[in-house]
C-alpha cells in the first residue's frame, strides 16, 4: 500500500509532467535546428522554445528536491 503524502504524490506527478514537457520542447527544437535556413518566425519560435525549455528544467530541479 502506498502511504505517500498527497503533496509527495503531487510533486512526483508534476515532475513527470515537467520532464515530458522538457522532452517535447527538446524534440521540437531539434527539428527546427535541422533546418538550414529557418525563417524569422521559426527563429522566434526557437528562442521562445529555449526559454520554455529552461523554465521546465528549472521546475524539474525544484521538484526533484521536493520528491
C-alpha positions as CSV (number, residue, x, y, z in Angstrom):
1,X,0.0,0.0,0.0
2,X,1.3,3.4,-1.0
3,X,1.4,5.7,2.1
4,X,2.9,8.8,0.5
5,X,1.6,12.1,1.5
6,X,-0.6,13.8,-1.1
7,X,2.0,16.6,-1.5
8,X,4.6,14.0,-2.4
9,X,2.4,12.3,-4.9
10,X,1.6,15.7,-6.4
11,X,5.3,16.7,-6.6
12,X,6.1,13.4,-8.4
13,X,3.3,13.9,-10.9
14,X,4.3,17.4,-11.5
15,X,7.9,16.2,-12.0
16,X,6.8,13.7,-14.6
17,X,4.8,16.3,-16.4
18,X,7.7,18.8,-16.4
19,X,10.1,16.1,-17.7
20,X,7.6,15.3,-20.5
21,X,7.2,18.9,-21.4
22,X,11.0,19.4,-21.4
23,X,11.4,16.4,-23.8
24,X,8.7,17.7,-26.1
25,X,10.3,21.1,-26.3
26,X,13.7,19.5,-27.0
27,X,12.2,17.4,-29.8
28,X,10.7,20.5,-31.5
29,X,13.9,22.5,-31.0
30,X,15.9,19.7,-32.6
31,X,13.5,19.6,-35.6
32,X,13.8,23.3,-36.1
33,X,17.6,23.1,-35.6
34,X,17.9,20.8,-38.6
35,X,16.6,23.5,-41.0
36,X,19.4,25.0,-43.0
37,X,17.7,28.4,-43.1
38,X,15.0,28.9,-40.5
39,X,12.5,31.7,-41.3
40,X,12.3,34.7,-38.9
41,X,9.1,33.1,-37.5
42,X,11.0,29.8,-36.9
43,X,13.9,31.7,-35.3
44,X,11.4,33.5,-32.9
45,X,9.8,30.1,-32.1
46,X,13.2,28.6,-31.4
47,X,14.0,31.5,-29.0
48,X,10.7,31.0,-27.2
49,X,11.1,27.2,-27.0
50,X,14.6,27.7,-25.5
51,X,13.1,29.9,-22.8
52,X,10.3,27.4,-22.1
53,X,12.8,24.5,-22.0
54,X,14.9,26.3,-19.5
55,X,11.9,27.1,-17.3
56,X,10.9,23.4,-17.5
57,X,14.4,22.4,-16.5
58,X,14.3,24.8,-13.5
59,X,11.0,23.3,-12.5
60,X,12.4,19.8,-12.8
61,X,15.3,20.7,-10.5
62,X,13.0,22.3,-7.9
63,X,10.6,19.4,-8.0
64,X,13.4,16.8,-7.6
65,X,14.3,18.5,-4.4
66,X,10.7,18.0,-3.1
67,X,10.2,14.4,-4.3
